[in-house]
Amino acid sequence: MKSGWAACRRIVGVGNARTWERSALPIAGFSFKRVEKSRGRIAAASLIVLLIASILIAGCTEVPNPTATPVAFDPTPAAPGTRDLVLAGASAADIAAFAAEPVVLPEGDASNGEALHTSLGCAACHSVGDDVIVGPGWKGLYTRAGERTDLEAEDYLVQSITKPSKFIAEGFTNVMPAFDYLSDQELADLIAFVKANE
């Protein structure tokens, strides 16, 4: 019987020295090509397992939440409106006389009123049509304002803008902020815009 070396050499044939070295094992049915293929598969599988393990470990680590910097609550008081300045330090009789006077506003500019409707945030709650968002729509509001109380439409609208809790339309809640800091000109402009939406 010949040695394993000779048997492998005879099967492989005379080749380079590397082939002889690889073929020099005396085990029948052994193939280095199968071993090399399986090594590649093992390496690929190991790489995939390592990658999945890395992703899982990274996903399980705790990420600290950034701490919010505390903000001091220091609101700036709103500047008093012109009517509030007139009433500051007035006697009860003066206040009653002032309240009895009709509101006389300067000539309003509807285009400025439209800009105020947007910049003051009125558009968030009041549509310029008759759609109800949070508050009533402004289409036909001037006419409705004149029919709601014994006040003139302009006086009613001034009260509704500066002191909205005085008159709350049926079916609505008192959520409107007071715009008592607006100047007479700004009030006139807003009311002119309301009139323009008749």
C-alpha positions in Angstrom: 0.0 0.0 0.0 1.3 3.4 -0.9 1.4 6.2 1.6 -1.2 8.9 1.7 1.2 11.4 0.2 1.7 9.4 -2.9 -2.0 8.7 -3.2 -2.9 12.4 -3.0 -0.1 13.2 -5.4 -1.3 10.8 -7.9 -4.9 12.1 -7.8 -3.9 15.8 -8.0 -1.1 15.2 -10.4 2.1 17.0 -10.6 1.5 20.6 -9.9 3.0 23.5 -8.0 4.4 23.0 -4.5 1.4 24.6 -2.9 -1.0 22.0 -4.3 1.3 19.2 -3.2 1.3 20.7 0.4 -2.4 20.9 0.5 -2.8 17.5 -1.1 -0.4 15.9 1.3 -3.0 14.9 3.8 -3.5 11.1 4.0 -7.3 11.5 4.6 -9.5 10.0 1.9 -12.2 12.3 0.6 -10.7 15.5 2.1 -10.8 18.6 0.0 -9.3 21.9 0.8 -11.7 23.7 -1.6 -14.6 22.6 0.5 -12.8 23.9 3.6 -12.0 27.2 2.0 -15.7 27.6 0.9 -16.9 26.8 4.4 -14.4 29.2 5.9 -15.8 32.0 3.7 -19.3 31.1 4.8 -18.3 31.0 8.4 -16.6 34.4 8.1 -19.7 35.9 6.5 -22.0 34.4 9.1 -19.8 35.6 11.9 -19.7 39.1 10.4 -23.5 39.2 10.1 -23.9 38.0 13.7 -21.4 40.6 14.9 -23.2 43.4 13.0 -26.6 42.4 14.4 -25.2 42.1 18.0 -23.7 45.6 17.6 -27.0 47.1 16.4 -28.8 45.4 19.4 -26.3 46.7 21.9 -26.4 50.2 20.4 -30.2 50.2 20.5 -30.3 49.1 24.2 -28.0 51.8 25.5 -29.7 54.5 27.4 -29.5 58.0 25.8 -29.7 60.7 28.4 -32.4 63.3 27.9 -31.0 66.8 27.6 -32.0 68.8 30.6 -34.1 71.8 29.9 -32.8 75.1 31.2 -35.3 76.5 33.6 -37.0 79.7 32.4 -38.0 82.3 34.9 -41.6 83.4 34.6 -41.5 87.1 34.4 -44.4 88.4 32.3 -44.3 91.9 31.1 -47.5 93.7 31.9 -49.4 95.0 28.9 -49.4 98.7 28.4 -52.7 100.3 29.4 -55.0 101.3 26.6 -56.0 104.9 26.1 -59.3 104.4 27.9 -57.6 102.9 30.9 -55.2 105.9 31.1 -58.2 108.3 31.1 -59.8 106.4 34.0 -56.7 106.0 36.1 -57.2 107.9 39.3 -60.7 109.1 38.3 -63.6 109.4 40.8 -66.7 107.2 40.5 -68.7 110.2 39.1 -66.0 110.8 36.4 -66.0 107.1 35.5 -69.8 107.1 35.2 -69.7 110.2 33.0 -67.0 108.7 30.9 -68.9 105.4 30.5 -72.0 107.3 29.4 -70.2 109.1 26.6 -70.5 107.4 23.2 -67.3 106.0 21.8 -66.0 108.4 19.1 -63.3 106.7 17.0 -61.2 108.3 14.3 -61.8 107.3 10.7 -60.8 103.6 10.3 -58.7 102.1 7.5 -60.0 98.6 6.5 -56.6 97.5 5.0 -54.9 98.3 8.3 -57.7 96.4 10.0 -57.1 93.4 7.8 -53.4 93.5 8.8 -54.4 93.7 12.4 -56.8 90.8 12.0 -53.8 88.7 11.0 -51.0 90.2 13.3 -53.1 90.2 16.5 -54.2 86.5 15.8 -57.9 87.3 15.3 -57.8 85.0 12.2 -57.1 82.0 14.5 -60.6 82.2 15.9 -62.6 84.5 13.6 -63.0 83.9 9.9 -63.7 86.8 7.6 -66.6 84.8 6.2 -69.6 83.4 8.1 -67.7 80.2 9.1 -67.5 79.6 12.9 -64.0 78.6 14.0 -63.9 79.3 17.7 -65.7 82.6 17.6 -68.2 84.0 15.2 -67.3 84.8 11.6 -67.0 88.5 10.7 -69.3 88.4 7.7 -72.3 90.5 8.7 -70.9 91.0 12.2 -71.4 94.8 12.1 -75.1 94.4 11.4 -75.5 91.7 14.1 -73.6 93.9 16.6 -76.1 96.7 16.2 -79.0 94.3 17.0 -77.5 92.6 20.0 -77.8 95.3 22.7 -79.0 98.8 23.2 -75.5 99.9 22.2 -74.6 101.2 18.8 -72.8 98.7 16.6 -69.4 100.5 16.9 -69.7 100.8 20.8 -70.7 97.1 21.0 -67.7 96.1 18.9 -65.3 98.2 20.9 -66.6 96.6 24.1 -66.4 93.1 22.5 -62.7 93.7 21.5 -61.5 95.5 24.7 -63.6 93.7 27.3 -64.8 90.5 25.6 -66.3 89.0 28.7 -69.0 91.8 28.8 -70.9 90.4 25.8 -70.7 86.7 25.0 -72.7 85.7 22.0 -75.0 82.7 22.6 -73.4 79.4 21.9 -69.8 80.7 22.4 -67.5 80.5 25.4 -65.5 83.3 27.0 -62.0 82.5 25.7 -61.2 85.7 23.8 -58.3 87.7 25.4 -58.9 91.4 26.1 -57.4 93.7 23.6 -57.7 96.7 25.8 -54.2 97.9 24.9 -55.2 98.8 21.4 -55.2 102.5 20.4 -58.3 104.2 19.2 -56.9 104.2 15.7 -56.3 100.4 15.8 -59.8 99.8 17.1 -61.2 102.0 14.3 -59.2 100.1 11.7 -60.4 96.7 13.0 -64.0 97.9 13.0 -63.6 99.3 9.5 -62.4 95.9 8.4 -65.5 94.3 10.1 -67.7 96.8 8.2 -66.0 95.9 4.9 -67.0 92.3 5.4 -70.7 93.0 5.4 
